[in-house]
Amino acid sequence: MPESASFTFKINPAQAGKLRGILEEKGFTFREVPYTLYGAQKQKLTVNAYTSGKLLVQGRGAKEFVEFTIEPEIVGEAKLGYDEVHHPEMFQPHLGIDESGKGDFFGPLVIAGVYVEGDLPRRLLDLGVKDSKLITSDKKALDLADEIKDLVTAYRCEIVVIMPEKYNDLYVKFNNLNRLLAWGHATVIENLLMRWPKCPRALSDKFAHESLIQRALKERGKQIVLDQRTKAESDIAVAAASILARAAFLDRLGYLGERVGVSLPKGASAQVKAAARAIVKKSGADVLKSVCKFHFKTYREVIDGDLLG
């Protein structure tokens, strides 16, 4: 289990108090952490009990501490190491699909899919795979994506990268982000089904009605059970896909920044708007359009501001 392994629980004040006593007995050092009842550390293992009731255990030895202390003594329920019992569907053959870049002004939209079967879900869990939004470091996401690719191989994963110029053309064609997303998800599903035609199920995060993706699927894809649900990234195949999508997004974002000579921030913040203005000032509106999603209001604000200025 990697040093970066982390686990979260929901605990009440009485459980937080009991845990503090256990941590004191085990020789943890306490420290002030914002928004916590207390933070504790011993070597590279940290335990933070937040005022919201969230408990975060992370670092080296986190898995063992959860398995032998948190579960039996605090929450009274054993889940770690029993994933097959609590989530049997995660260990059955299926595709997981997720996307990255949907809310980012700069860069592409990336949709990735991963097919799992056999012992692959367990091996991905052991690798430390989790929802990419829980991975705070871009470098960790990129490194983990490389490890995932080595494990699943190209034959079990599919990554569709829609660069800004193509994205803008498709957005005009579909005139709706959800329809564009459905087309991308359907493309990933169809491509993976060409290699794994007996796959029974595809799972993705819920972003629109299931019929939107179903209509975008071709004959091969229409035979599969399509499952959409909120927080689908808790599934190991979807989590792996989310990391691959994020890594591909980051890679292309860096490439586009080098191409225009301006560092391209993620998201749609004031920093993003400043970078957009720098591109327009340096190279013109057409160059900006070639590296951004032009239906974002940021585009019109920058262009109109440039014209007014």
Order of alpha helices (4+ residues) and beta strands (2+ residues): beta-alpha-beta-beta-beta-beta-alpha-alpha-beta-beta-alpha-alpha-beta-alpha-alpha-beta-alpha-beta-alpha-alpha-alpha-alpha
